[in-house]
Amino acid sequence: MNAEAPRSSRGLQSLLGTVRVRTTLAAVLVVGIALLIAAVAMVVTLRSSLQRDVEAAARLRAQDVATALEDGAASGGPALRDTDDSFVQIVDSSGTVIRSSPKVDGLPPVANLAPSESFMLAGLPQEEDDPFMVVATSANAPEGRFTVLVGRSLDPVEDSSSIVARVLVVGIPLLLGVVVITTWGVVGRALRFVESIRAQVAAISASELHRRAPDPPGNDEIARLAETMNAMLARLEDEQQRQRRFVSDASHELRSPVATIRNQAEVALAHPDRTGLKELAADVLAEDLRIERLVDDLLTLARSDEHRGPPAFGPINVDDLILEEAKRLRDSTTLTVDTATVSGGRTIGDISQLRRVVSNLAENAARHANRSVTFGLHEEDDWVVMTVDDDGPGIPREHRQTIFERFARMDQARDRDHGGAGLGLAIVRESIHAHGGTVLVDDAPIGGARLEIRLPLAA
């Protein structure tokens, strides 16, 4: 029994915690308060208006009686006849009732009023439950000055107010019922799509990112939510496919040097007389350097995927990095390296990343050049513009975007001795974007490909 109570309490809290219930309760509360205020204001206004009408009618009759007195009509004339809902008293200057209608015959003045005043009388002695509105007016008759008191029943006011109040007492709950049904239905219909979206997304696992949330009709917030959710799922699916390709390509690239090292070691063990230690060490070292470079590239791209910004930005002379890399190319290759168009250029960035960018561009150009590589640097508006040209076969237009993808190689560069791992230009693009710059491919004036880098100019 004690265990059932907490479960029941949790079930009630869960029900009250739903958007549908909270919205319905809020709508009922707001509309209920508004209707209650409007009902009270309506009854008060109606009652006040009816009382003013009764008072106006009483004053008209009092004026008729006063006019009859001033005209000298005997005993007030027909104006003193009783009706079911009114009475008349004529009081002289001493406060004595000299004439009255049959309803109040023999009674003292029902109220001590000055002319133009009014008074709400709780009831006559013989009609205790019948309230009256009593008004007073003056009459200057030939016999002297008199005060005319006219009382008019307020029963119609009470009856009308009571009828309206009873109608409101019945009508307000009915209106609130309509509000409950309408709000519950409308919110439920809207949330049905939300629940459908939630259930579909909850059922999507990492292996089912191709699935999509249902698209509700219309162009409201729920439809836009479904559209945004599906766009997010599409991005996640693209990113998952990209990661899978990345892992597959990385595994393939690492397998080659590992297999080469293993093959050379097995040959050396099987035929020690045919393999020299120096030759074996040189081959293993070359493959190890290849692995090290590949791992460094993979780590760089992994940090980029994690959106890790450069640790410290500072002013950098880009021309110094270019001249340093140009000297390395001259020392390590037989290519002609031209730096005649390199002028000053200063940006804000991470020197290790930009040095890697220049090195990757230089290696890419040297890999495809026939005889020469040309570096250029100048300032243009708010940019530092760096160009690296080669006189090789160039890059076809259909490949000018794909070369920046990871592990991308053009057909003529697929030989591993010349093509590299296909990560250099991907690192260039990620690093340049991290610095707020751009990179594009064009035709070089010397006949091959031009890679142009734009970096923000240092202030």
Beta strands, then each sheet from edge to edge (+ up, - down):
strand 1: 86-91
strand 2: 97-100
strand 3: 118-121
strand 4: 132-141
strand 5: 144-153
strand 6: 314-317
strand 7: 336-342
strand 8: 346-349
strand 9: 372-380
strand 10: 383-390
strand 11: 438-443
strand 12: 449-456
sheet 1: 2+ 1- 5+ 4- 3+
sheet 2: 6+ 8-
sheet 3: 7+ 9+ 10- 12+ 11-
end
